[in-house]
Amino acid sequence: MGKIVILTSGKGGAGVSCAAAVFAAELAETGRRVLLMDLAAGLRTQDFLTAADELLLYDLADAAAGRCTLQDVWYASPAYEGVWVLPAPGKKDEMPSAAQTVDLLRRCAQCFDHVVVDCPAGSNLLFELAGAADDVAICCTPDPMSVRACAAVREELAEAFAGEARLIISKFNEEEMLAVWNTNDLDGVIDGVGLRLLGVVPRDTAFARWIAARDQRVCKTAAWGALGRCCARLRGETIPLSLKRS
């Protein structure tokens, strides 16, 4: 049984989809066979981020309904060797039930070393899936609304997830932090969410080049590197937490 890693947030715009795609690519670089499972029905992004969007014939809803085999709905990423994508349905009302999704997730985990799940903010599926997860990471931007929303997710997760969820602070910018919090110290964000820090990801305009190009040759930006370290820490590697100042 492969390890199941869920990435989520308390509210949209926290970089969950990009983090999930980077985690999958980083895990695959270590020789693992990785499935990237997209649960954002109607807003799916992982097929685009992994350059598999032109390959799609079936999605999660088709697999749940038995219109295709599970293997038919895995698409090898043309951009990242070792990464396969399981796309979300194109419409929100086509999303399978929680029980069906958990069953599909467990079946997928039998065929891959890792399954990385992109679980959108506000999804009720999170608390059903959490019972099957080995690791959960919550992405939070350093603003009060995101902190409050992520704290609410953490409280609800405590009942569903037996492990320790970890925090990724994303889109960090020192000037913005000073303007909002009157300090560049992230302790207020960490304490507000109430989770142990996995890493800090800087706001990085170069990261947009990767999103546009979906090309490994332009992906190694500061944000990618920070997410790669987050992924390594989640795997158990000892990498000191630090934030490079510009």
PyRosetta script that sets phi, psi and omega in degrees:
from pyrosetta import init, pose_from_sequence

init()
pose = pose_from_sequence("MGKIVILTSGKGGAGVSCAAAVFAAELAETGRRVLLMDLAAGLRTQDFLTAADELLLYDLADAAAGRCTLQDVWYASPAYEGVWVLPAPGKKDEMPSAAQTVDLLRRCAQCFDHVVVDCPAGSNLLFELAGAADDVAICCTPDPMSVRACAAVREELAEAFAGEARLIISKFNEEEMLAVWNTNDLDGVIDGVGLRLLGVVPRDTAFARWIAARDQRVCKTAAWGALGRCCARLRGETIPLSLKRS")
pose.set_psi(1, 124.2)
pose.set_omega(1, 178.7)
pose.set_phi(2, -74.4)
pose.set_psi(2, 162.0)
pose.set_omega(2, 179.2)
pose.set_phi(3, -79.6)
pose.set_psi(3, 140.2)
pose.set_omega(3, -179.1)
pose.set_phi(4, -107.8)
pose.set_psi(4, 121.9)
pose.set_omega(4, 179.4)
pose.set_phi(5, -117.4)
pose.set_psi(5, 122.8)
pose.set_omega(5, 179.8)
pose.set_phi(6, -108.4)
pose.set_psi(6, 129.8)
pose.set_omega(6, 173.0)
pose.set_phi(7, -113.6)
pose.set_psi(7, 133.6)
pose.set_omega(7, -176.6)
pose.set_phi(8, -152.2)
pose.set_psi(8, -174.6)
pose.set_omega(8, 178.6)
pose.set_phi(9, -156.1)
pose.set_psi(9, 175.1)
pose.set_omega(9, 176.6)
pose.set_phi(10, -89.6)
pose.set_psi(10, -27.1)
pose.set_omega(10, 178.0)
pose.set_phi(11, -147.7)
pose.set_psi(11, 160.9)
pose.set_omega(11, -176.4)
pose.set_phi(12, -66.3)
pose.set_psi(12, 162.6)
pose.set_omega(12, 175.9)
pose.set_phi(13, 84.7)
pose.set_psi(13, 12.2)
pose.set_omega(13, -178.1)
pose.set_phi(14, -94.8)
pose.set_psi(14, 2.0)
pose.set_omega(14, 175.3)
pose.set_phi(15, 86.6)
pose.set_psi(15, 23.2)
pose.set_omega(15, -177.6)
pose.set_phi(16, -62.7)
pose.set_psi(16, -46.3)
pose.set_omega(16, -176.3)
pose.set_phi(17, -63.4)
pose.set_psi(17, -43.1)
pose.set_omega(17, 178.2)
pose.set_phi(18, -65.2)
pose.set_psi(18, -40.8)
pose.set_omega(18, 179.1)
pose.set_phi(19, -62.0)
pose.set_psi(19, -43.2)
pose.set_omega(19, 179.9)
pose.set_phi(20, -62.8)
pose.set_psi(20, -42.3)
pose.set_omega(20, 179.9)
pose.set_phi(21, -64.6)
pose.set_psi(21, -41.8)
pose.set_omega(21, 178.6)
pose.set_phi(22, -66.3)
pose.set_psi(22, -42.6)
pose.set_omega(22, 177.4)
pose.set_phi(23, -56.3)
pose.set_psi(23, -46.1)
pose.set_omega(23, -179.0)
pose.set_phi(24, -61.9)
pose.set_psi(24, -45.7)
pose.set_omega(24, -179.3)
pose.set_phi(25, -64.7)
pose.set_psi(25, -40.7)
pose.set_omega(25, -179.9)
pose.set_phi(26, -66.7)
pose.set_psi(26, -41.9)
pose.set_omega(26, 177.9)
pose.set_phi(27, -63.7)
pose.set_psi(27, -40.2)
pose.set_omega(27, 179.9)
pose.set_phi(28, -65.3)
pose.set_psi(28, -32.3)
pose.set_omega(28, 179.3)
pose.set_phi(29, -65.6)
pose.set_psi(29, -20.8)
pose.set_omega(29, 178.0)
pose.set_phi(30, -88.6)
pose.set_psi(30, 8.9)
pose.set_omega(30, 176.7)
pose.set_phi(31, 93.4)
pose.set_psi(31, 6.8)
pose.set_omega(31, -179.7)
pose.set_phi(32, -86.2)
pose.set_psi(32, 152.5)
pose.set_omega(32, 174.5)
pose.set_phi(33, -93.9)
pose.set_psi(33, 118.5)
pose.set_omega(33, -167.9)
pose.set_phi(34, -123.2)
pose.set_psi(34, 133.7)
pose.set_omega(34, 171.4)
pose.set_phi(35, -107.4)
pose.set_psi(35, 131.5)
pose.set_omega(35, 176.9)
pose.set_phi(36, -105.7)
pose.set_psi(36, 109.8)
pose.set_omega(36, -173.2)
pose.set_phi(37, -101.9)
pose.set_psi(37, 119.5)
pose.set_omega(37, -176.5)
pose.set_phi(38, -99.2)
pose.set_psi(38, 123.0)
pose.set_omega(38, 179.8)
pose.set_phi(39, -110.3)
pose.set_psi(39, 8.2)
pose.set_omega(39, -178.2)
pose.set_phi(40, -86.0)
pose.set_psi(40, 74.6)
pose.set_omega(40, -178.2)
pose.set_phi(41, -58.9)
pose.set_psi(41, 133.0)
pose.set_omega(41, 180.0)
pose.set_phi(42, 84.8)
pose.set_psi(42, -19.0)
pose.set_omega(42, -178.0)
pose.set_phi(43, -129.1)
pose.set_psi(43, 21.4)
pose.set_omega(43, -170.5)
pose.set_phi(44, -53.7)
pose.set_psi(44, 140.7)
pose.set_omega(44, -176.5)
pose.set_phi(45, -128.9)
pose.set_psi(45, -22.6)
pose.set_omega(45, -170.8)
pose.set_phi(46, -66.9)
pose.set_psi(46, -32.5)
pose.set_omega(46, 176.3)
pose.set_phi(47, -63.8)
pose.set_psi(47, -35.3)
pose.set_omega(47, 178.2)
pose.set_phi(48, -71.7)
pose.set_psi(48, -47.9)
pose.set_omega(48, -176.3)
pose.set_phi(49, -62.6)
pose.set_psi(49, -27.2)
pose.set_omega(49, -179.3)
pose.set_phi(50, -102.2)
pose.set_psi(50, 9.7)
pose.set_omega(50, 176.2)
pose.set_phi(51, 63.5)
pose.set_psi(51, 28.2)
pose.set_omega(51, 179.3)
pose.set_phi(52, -104.6)
pose.set_psi(52, 8.0)
pose.set_omega(52, -171.5)
pose.set_phi(53, -63.9)
pose.set_psi(53, -28.9)
pose.set_omega(53, -178.9)
pose.set_phi(54, -84.4)
pose.set_psi(54, -2.6)
pose.set_omega(54, -178.1)
pose.set_phi(55, -94.0)
pose.set_psi(55, -13.5)
pose.set_omega(55, -166.1)
pose.set_phi(56, -69.2)
pose.set_psi(56, 130.6)
pose.set_omega(56, 169.6)
pose.set_phi(57, -120.5)
pose.set_psi(57, -37.4)
pose.set_omega(57, -177.7)
pose.set_phi(58, -127.1)
pose.set_psi(58, 164.9)
pose.set_omega(58, 176.8)
pose.set_phi(59, -140.9)
pose.set_psi(59, -172.1)
pose.set_omega(59, -175.5)
pose.set_phi(60, -55.6)
pose.set_psi(60, -39.1)
pose.set_omega(60, -179.7)
pose.set_phi(61, -64.7)
pose.set_psi(61, -38.0)
pose.set_omega(61, 178.8)
pose.set_phi(62, -65.2)
pose.set_psi(62, -41.7)
pose.set_omega(62, 179.3)
pose.set_phi(63, -65.2)
pose.set_psi(63, -41.6)
pose.set_omega(63, -179.3)
pose.set_phi(64, -65.9)
pose.set_psi(64, -34.5)
pose.set_omega(64, -178.0)
pose.set_phi(65, -85.7)
pose.set_psi(65, -4.6)
pose.set_omega(65, 179.4)
pose.set_phi(66, 79.8)
pose.set_psi(66, 17.0)
pose.set_omega(66, 179.5)
pose.set_phi(67, -80.3)
pose.set_psi(67, -8.3)
pose.set_omega(67, 176.6)
pose.set_phi(68, -155.6)
pose.set_psi(68, 165.8)
pose.set_omega(68, 174.8)
pose.set_phi(69, -78.6)
pose.set_psi(69, 164.9)
pose.set_omega(69, 179.1)
pose.set_phi(70, -62.8)
pose.set_psi(70, -37.5)
pose.set_omega(70, 179.9)
pose.set_phi(71, -65.3)
pose.set_psi(71, -28.2)
pose.set_omega(71, 179.7)
pose.set_phi(72, -66.8)
pose.set_psi(72, -21.6)
pose.set_omega(72, -173.3)
pose.set_phi(73, -101.7)
pose.set_psi(73, 6.2)
pose.set_omega(73, 173.1)
pose.set_phi(74, -97.4)
pose.set_psi(74, 124.7)
pose.set_omega(74, -178.6)
pose.set_phi(75, -117.2)
pose.set_psi(75, 122.7)
pose.set_omega(75, 178.4)
pose.set_phi(76, -68.2)
pose.set_psi(76, 128.6)
pose.set_omega(76, 179.6)
pose.set_phi(77, -69.2)
pose.set_psi(77, 126.6)
pose.set_omega(77, 175.4)
pose.set_phi(78, -69.6)
pose.set_psi(78, -17.2)
pose.set_omega(78, -175.7)
pose.set_phi(79, -95.2)
pose.set_psi(79, -30.7)
pose.set_omega(79, -172.5)
pose.set_phi(80, -130.4)
pose.set_psi(80, 106.5)
pose.set_omega(80, -179.4)
pose.set_phi(81, -62.4)
pose.set_psi(81, 135.0)
pose.set_omega(81, 179.5)
pose.set_phi(82, 91.6)
pose.set_psi(82, -1.9)
pose.set_omega(82, 179.1)
pose.set_phi(83, -110.2)
pose.set_psi(83, 129.8)
pose.set_omega(83, 171.6)
pose.set_phi(84, -116.0)
pose.set_psi(84, 151.1)
pose.set_omega(84, -177.7)
pose.set_phi(85, -118.8)
pose.set_psi(85, 134.7)
pose.set_omega(85, 170.8)
pose.set_phi(86, -111.4)
pose.set_psi(86, 104.0)
pose.set_omega(86, -172.3)
pose.set_phi(87, -75.6)
pose.set_psi(87, 150.4)
pose.set_omega(87, 174.1)
pose.set_phi(88, -74.6)
pose.set_psi(88, 161.7)
pose.set_omega(88, 174.8)
pose.set_phi(89, -61.7)
pose.set_psi(89, 152.8)
pose.set_omega(89, 179.9)
pose.set_phi(90, -74.2)
pose.set_psi(90, -18.4)
pose.set_omega(90, 179.5)
pose.set_phi(91, -125.7)
pose.set_psi(91, 143.6)
pose.set_omega(91, -176.9)
pose.set_phi(92, -61.2)
pose.set_psi(92, -37.7)
pose.set_omega(92, -175.6)
pose.set_phi(93, -75.9)
pose.set_psi(93, -1.2)
pose.set_omega(93, 177.3)
pose.set_phi(94, -96.3)
pose.set_psi(94, -0.6)
pose.set_omega(94, -177.8)
pose.set_phi(95, -64.5)
pose.set_psi(95, 129.8)
pose.set_omega(95, 178.6)
pose.set_phi(96, -61.9)
pose.set_psi(96, 165.1)
pose.set_omega(96, 177.9)
pose.set_phi(97, -66.6)
pose.set_psi(97, 164.8)
pose.set_omega(97, 179.0)
pose.set_phi(98, -59.4)
pose.set_psi(98, -43.0)
pose.set_omega(98, -178.7)
pose.set_phi(99, -63.0)
pose.set_psi(99, -42.2)
pose.set_omega(99, 178.6)
pose.set_phi(100, -64.7)
pose.set_psi(100, -40.8)
pose.set_omega(100, -178.1)
pose.set_phi(101, -67.1)
pose.set_psi(101, -41.9)
pose.set_omega(101, 177.3)
pose.set_phi(102, -62.6)
pose.set_psi(102, -41.3)
pose.set_omega(102, 178.6)
pose.set_phi(103, -62.1)
pose.set_psi(103, -44.6)
pose.set_omega(103, 178.5)
pose.set_phi(104, -63.1)
pose.set_psi(104, -40.3)
pose.set_omega(104, 179.8)
pose.set_phi(105, -61.4)
pose.set_psi(105, -46.0)
pose.set_omega(105, -179.4)
pose.set_phi(106, -65.3)
pose.set_psi(106, -38.0)
pose.set_omega(106, 178.4)
pose.set_phi(107, -67.0)
pose.set_psi(107, -39.0)
pose.set_omega(107, 177.8)
pose.set_phi(108, -64.0)
pose.set_psi(108, -39.2)
pose.set_omega(108, -177.5)
pose.set_phi(109, -65.0)
pose.set_psi(109, -18.4)
pose.set_omega(109, 177.3)
pose.set_phi(110, -76.8)
pose.set_psi(110, -13.7)
pose.set_omega(110, -174.0)
pose.set_phi(111, -113.6)
pose.set_psi(111, -4.0)
pose.set_omega(111, -177.8)
pose.set_phi(112, -132.1)
pose.set_psi(112, 157.5)
pose.set_omega(112, 175.2)
pose.set_phi(113, -73.0)
pose.set_psi(113, -35.4)
pose.set_omega(113, 177.9)
pose.set_phi(114, -140.5)
pose.set_psi(114, 143.6)
pose.set_omega(114, 167.1)
pose.set_phi(115, -119.7)
pose.set_psi(115, 117.9)
pose.set_omega(115, 177.8)
pose.set_phi(116, -100.9)
pose.set_psi(116, 121.8)
pose.set_omega(116, -173.6)
pose.set_phi(117, -106.8)
pose.set_psi(117, 123.0)
pose.set_omega(117, 173.7)
pose.set_phi(118, -91.7)
pose.set_psi(118, 99.1)
pose.set_omega(118, -177.1)
pose.set_phi(119, -106.1)
pose.set_psi(119, 112.6)
pose.set_omega(119, -173.4)
pose.set_phi(120, -66.5)
pose.set_psi(120, 156.2)
pose.set_omega(120, 178.0)
pose.set_phi(121, -59.2)
pose.set_psi(121, 140.1)
pose.set_omega(121, 177.1)
pose.set_phi(122, 80.5)
pose.set_psi(122, 4.2)
pose.set_omega(122, -178.9)
pose.set_phi(123, -78.9)
pose.set_psi(123, 127.5)
pose.set_omega(123, 176.2)
pose.set_phi(124, -68.4)
pose.set_psi(124, -16.0)
pose.set_omega(124, 179.4)
pose.set_phi(125, -64.4)
pose.set_psi(125, -27.7)
pose.set_omega(125, -174.9)
pose.set_phi(126, -53.3)
pose.set_psi(126, -45.3)
pose.set_omega(126, -172.7)
pose.set_phi(127, -77.1)
pose.set_psi(127, -21.1)
pose.set_omega(127, 172.9)
pose.set_phi(128, -78.1)
pose.set_psi(128, -40.6)
pose.set_omega(128, -177.4)
pose.set_phi(129, -75.1)
pose.set_psi(129, -26.7)
pose.set_omega(129, -173.8)
pose.set_phi(130, -59.0)
pose.set_psi(130, -30.6)
pose.set_omega(130, 179.6)
pose.set_phi(131, -66.2)
pose.set_psi(131, -20.3)
pose.set_omega(131, 179.5)
pose.set_phi(132, -97.3)
pose.set_psi(132, -7.3)
pose.set_omega(132, -171.6)
pose.set_phi(133, -82.7)
pose.set_psi(133, 147.7)
pose.set_omega(133, 170.1)
pose.set_phi(134, -90.7)
pose.set_psi(134, -35.0)
pose.set_omega(134, -179.3)
pose.set_phi(135, -140.9)
pose.set_psi(135, 146.0)
pose.set_omega(135, 174.4)
pose.set_phi(136, -132.4)
pose.set_psi(136, 131.1)
pose.set_omega(136, 175.0)
pose.set_phi(137, -123.1)
pose.set_psi(137, 133.4)
pose.set_omega(137, -179.3)
pose.set_phi(138, -110.0)
pose.set_psi(138, 124.5)
pose.set_omega(138, 179.0)
pose.set_phi(139, -91.6)
pose.set_psi(139, 134.0)
pose.set_omega(139, -177.1)
pose.set_phi(140, -139.8)
pose.set_psi(140, 131.4)
pose.set_omega(140, 171.5)
pose.set_phi(141, -84.7)
pose.set_psi(141, 154.0)
pose.set_omega(141, -175.4)
pose.set_phi(142, -81.0)
pose.set_psi(142, 57.0)
pose.set_omega(142, 174.5)
pose.set_phi(143, -129.1)
pose.set_psi(143, 153.4)
pose.set_omega(143, -171.9)
pose.set_phi(144, -58.5)
pose.set_psi(144, -38.1)
pose.set_omega(144, -178.8)
pose.set_phi(145, -67.0)
pose.set_psi(145, -42.3)
pose.set_omega(145, 178.5)
pose.set_phi(146, -65.9)
pose.set_psi(146, -40.2)
pose.set_omega(146, 178.7)
pose.set_phi(147, -60.7)
pose.set_psi(147, -46.1)
pose.set_omega(147, -179.5)
pose.set_phi(148, -63.5)
pose.set_psi(148, -42.3)
pose.set_omega(148, -179.4)
pose.set_phi(149, -65.7)
pose.set_psi(149, -40.3)
pose.set_omega(149, 179.9)
pose.set_phi(150, -69.5)
pose.set_psi(150, -33.5)
pose.set_omega(150, 175.8)
pose.set_phi(151, -63.3)
pose.set_psi(151, -37.1)
pose.set_omega(151, 177.9)
pose.set_phi(152, -66.3)
pose.set_psi(152, -40.1)
pose.set_omega(152, 177.4)
pose.set_phi(153, -63.8)
pose.set_psi(153, -42.9)
pose.set_omega(153, 179.2)
pose.set_phi(154, -59.7)
pose.set_psi(154, -41.0)
pose.set_omega(154, 179.8)
pose.set_phi(155, -64.5)
pose.set_psi(155, -42.9)
pose.set_omega(155, -180.0)
pose.set_phi(156, -70.4)
pose.set_psi(156, -36.1)
pose.set_omega(156, -179.7)
pose.set_phi(157, -63.9)
pose.set_psi(157, -28.5)
pose.set_omega(157, -177.0)
pose.set_phi(158, -57.4)
pose.set_psi(158, -27.3)
pose.set_omega(158, -179.8)
pose.set_phi(159, -86.0)
pose.set_psi(159, -20.7)
pose.set_omega(159, -172.9)
pose.set_phi(160, -108.0)
pose.set_psi(160, -26.2)
pose.set_omega(160, -173.8)
pose.set_phi(161, -113.6)
pose.set_psi(161, 121.9)
pose.set_omega(161, -175.9)
pose.set_phi(162, -77.4)
pose.set_psi(162, -20.8)
pose.set_omega(162, -177.4)
pose.set_phi(163, -87.4)
pose.set_psi(163, -163.3)
pose.set_omega(163, 179.5)
pose.set_phi(164, -108.3)
pose.set_psi(164, 111.0)
pose.set_omega(164, 174.7)
pose.set_phi(165, -69.3)
pose.set_psi(165, 150.2)
pose.set_omega(165, -178.0)
pose.set_phi(166, -121.7)
pose.set_psi(166, 159.9)
pose.set_omega(166, -173.9)
pose.set_phi(167, -109.9)
pose.set_psi(167, 131.6)
pose.set_omega(167, 169.5)
pose.set_phi(168, -113.6)
pose.set_psi(168, 118.9)
pose.set_omega(168, 175.1)
pose.set_phi(169, -90.9)
pose.set_psi(169, 117.1)
pose.set_omega(169, -173.4)
pose.set_phi(170, -111.3)
pose.set_psi(170, 161.8)
pose.set_omega(170, 176.1)
pose.set_phi(171, 57.1)
pose.set_psi(171, 39.7)
pose.set_omega(171, -179.3)
pose.set_phi(172, -76.3)
pose.set_psi(172, 131.1)
pose.set_omega(172, 174.9)
pose.set_phi(173, -136.4)
pose.set_psi(173, 124.5)
pose.set_omega(173, -172.9)
pose.set_phi(174, -61.9)
pose.set_psi(174, -41.6)
pose.set_omega(174, -179.1)
pose.set_phi(175, -65.1)
pose.set_psi(175, -42.0)
pose.set_omega(175, 178.2)
pose.set_phi(176, -64.9)
pose.set_psi(176, -39.0)
pose.set_omega(176, 179.1)
pose.set_phi(177, -61.3)
pose.set_psi(177, -44.2)
pose.set_omega(177, 179.0)
pose.set_phi(178, -63.6)
pose.set_psi(178, -38.2)
pose.set_omega(178, -178.6)
pose.set_phi(179, -68.1)
pose.set_psi(179, -37.1)
pose.set_omega(179, -176.2)
pose.set_phi(180, -85.2)
pose.set_psi(180, -43.7)
pose.set_omega(180, -171.3)
pose.set_phi(181, -107.7)
pose.set_psi(181, -5.0)
pose.set_omega(181, -175.1)
pose.set_phi(182, 60.4)
pose.set_psi(182, 24.6)
pose.set_omega(182, 177.3)
pose.set_phi(183, -160.4)
pose.set_psi(183, 155.3)
pose.set_omega(183, 173.7)
pose.set_phi(184, -102.5)
pose.set_psi(184, 11.7)
pose.set_omega(184, 179.5)
pose.set_phi(185, -85.3)
pose.set_psi(185, 126.4)
pose.set_omega(185, -175.8)
pose.set_phi(186, -85.8)
pose.set_psi(186, 4.1)
pose.set_omega(186, -178.0)
pose.set_phi(187, -59.6)
pose.set_psi(187, -35.3)
pose.set_omega(187, 179.3)
pose.set_phi(188, -63.2)
pose.set_psi(188, -38.3)
pose.set_omega(188, 177.4)
pose.set_phi(189, -67.4)
pose.set_psi(189, -47.2)
pose.set_omega(189, -178.2)
pose.set_phi(190, -61.9)
pose.set_psi(190, -47.0)
pose.set_omega(190, -179.6)
pose.set_phi(191, -66.5)
pose.set_psi(191, -35.4)
pose.set_omega(191, -179.2)
pose.set_phi(192, -65.9)
pose.set_psi(192, -38.4)
pose.set_omega(192, 177.9)
pose.set_phi(193, -79.1)
pose.set_psi(193, -37.9)
pose.set_omega(193, 177.6)
pose.set_phi(194, 84.0)
pose.set_psi(194, 30.5)
pose.set_omega(194, 178.5)
pose.set_phi(195, -128.3)
pose.set_psi(195, 154.0)
pose.set_omega(195, 176.3)
pose.set_phi(196, -71.2)
pose.set_psi(196, 138.0)
pose.set_omega(196, -174.7)
pose.set_phi(197, -74.9)
pose.set_psi(197, 131.6)
pose.set_omega(197, 174.5)
pose.set_phi(198, -96.1)
pose.set_psi(198, -32.6)
pose.set_omega(198, 179.4)
pose.set_phi(199, 172.0)
pose.set_psi(199, 165.5)
pose.set_omega(199, 179.4)
pose.set_phi(200, -119.1)
pose.set_psi(200, 128.6)
pose.set_omega(200, -177.6)
pose.set_phi(201, -111.0)
pose.set_psi(201, 119.7)
pose.set_omega(201, -177.4)
pose.set_phi(202, -72.8)
pose.set_psi(202, 152.4)
pose.set_omega(202, 168.5)
pose.set_phi(203, -65.0)
pose.set_psi(203, 128.9)
pose.set_omega(203, -167.3)
pose.set_phi(204, -141.9)
pose.set_psi(204, 104.7)
pose.set_omega(204, -178.5)
pose.set_phi(205, -65.2)
pose.set_psi(205, -28.5)
pose.set_omega(205, 178.9)
pose.set_phi(206, -66.3)
pose.set_psi(206, -23.1)
pose.set_omega(206, 179.4)
pose.set_phi(207, -61.1)
pose.set_psi(207, -30.4)
pose.set_omega(207, 179.1)
pose.set_phi(208, -63.0)
pose.set_psi(208, -27.4)
pose.set_omega(208, 177.8)
pose.set_phi(209, -64.8)
pose.set_psi(209, -38.2)
pose.set_omega(209, 177.4)
pose.set_phi(210, -65.5)
pose.set_psi(210, -45.5)
pose.set_omega(210, -179.1)
pose.set_phi(211, -58.8)
pose.set_psi(211, -39.5)
pose.set_omega(211, -179.5)
pose.set_phi(212, -74.2)
pose.set_psi(212, -42.6)
pose.set_omega(212, -173.2)
pose.set_phi(213, -90.8)
pose.set_psi(213, -27.6)
pose.set_omega(213, -177.1)
pose.set_phi(214, 50.9)
pose.set_psi(214, 47.4)
pose.set_omega(214, -171.7)
pose.set_phi(215, -129.5)
pose.set_psi(215, 126.3)
pose.set_omega(215, -179.1)
pose.set_phi(216, -59.6)
pose.set_psi(216, -23.5)
pose.set_omega(216, -177.6)
pose.set_phi(217, -70.6)
pose.set_psi(217, -17.8)
pose.set_omega(217, -179.0)
pose.set_phi(218, -119.5)
pose.set_psi(218, 13.0)
pose.set_omega(218, -171.4)
pose.set_phi(219, -91.6)
pose.set_psi(219, -17.4)
pose.set_omega(219, -172.0)
pose.set_phi(220, -82.3)
pose.set_psi(220, 64.8)
pose.set_omega(220, 178.7)
pose.set_phi(221, -91.7)
pose.set_psi(221, 177.9)
pose.set_omega(221, 178.8)
pose.set_phi(222, -61.5)
pose.set_psi(222, -40.6)
pose.set_omega(222, 179.8)
pose.set_phi(223, -66.6)
pose.set_psi(223, -42.3)
pose.set_omega(223, 177.5)
pose.set_phi(224, -60.3)
pose.set_psi(224, -45.9)
pose.set_omega(224, -179.5)
pose.set_phi(225, -60.2)
pose.set_psi(225, -41.7)
pose.set_omega(225, 179.1)
pose.set_phi(226, -64.9)
pose.set_psi(226, -40.9)
pose.set_omega(226, 177.6)
pose.set_phi(227, -67.7)
pose.set_psi(227, -36.3)
pose.set_omega(227, 176.6)
pose.set_phi(228, -61.0)
pose.set_psi(228, -39.4)
pose.set_omega(228, 177.2)
pose.set_phi(229, -68.3)
pose.set_psi(229, -36.1)
pose.set_omega(229, 175.2)
pose.set_phi(230, -60.1)
pose.set_psi(230, -44.6)
pose.set_omega(230, 179.8)
pose.set_phi(231, -62.6)
pose.set_psi(231, -43.2)
pose.set_omega(231, -179.8)
pose.set_phi(232, -63.9)
pose.set_psi(232, -40.6)
pose.set_omega(232, 177.9)
pose.set_phi(233, -64.1)
pose.set_psi(233, -38.8)
pose.set_omega(233, 179.3)
pose.set_phi(234, -64.7)
pose.set_psi(234, -29.9)
pose.set_omega(234, 176.4)
pose.set_phi(235, -76.0)
pose.set_psi(235, -10.8)
pose.set_omega(235, 178.2)
pose.set_phi(236, 109.4)
pose.set_psi(236, 1.2)
pose.set_omega(236, 178.3)
pose.set_phi(237, -71.8)
pose.set_psi(237, 145.8)
pose.set_omega(237, 178.7)
pose.set_phi(238, -92.1)
pose.set_psi(238, 101.8)
pose.set_omega(238, 179.7)
pose.set_phi(239, -127.9)
pose.set_psi(239, 118.4)
pose.set_omega(239, -177.9)
pose.set_phi(240, -57.0)
pose.set_psi(240, 141.5)
pose.set_omega(240, 175.0)
pose.set_phi(241, -80.4)
pose.set_psi(241, 127.7)
pose.set_omega(241, 178.3)
pose.set_phi(242, -154.6)
pose.set_psi(242, 158.6)
pose.set_omega(242, 178.0)
pose.set_phi(243, -128.6)
pose.set_psi(243, 116.9)
pose.set_omega(243, 178.5)
pose.set_phi(244, -77.3)
pose.set_psi(244, 125.5)
pose.set_omega(244, 177.6)
pose.set_phi(245, -85.0)
pose.set_psi(245, 143.5)
pose.set_omega(245, 176.8)
pose.set_phi(246, -79.4)
pose.dump_pdb("model.pdb")
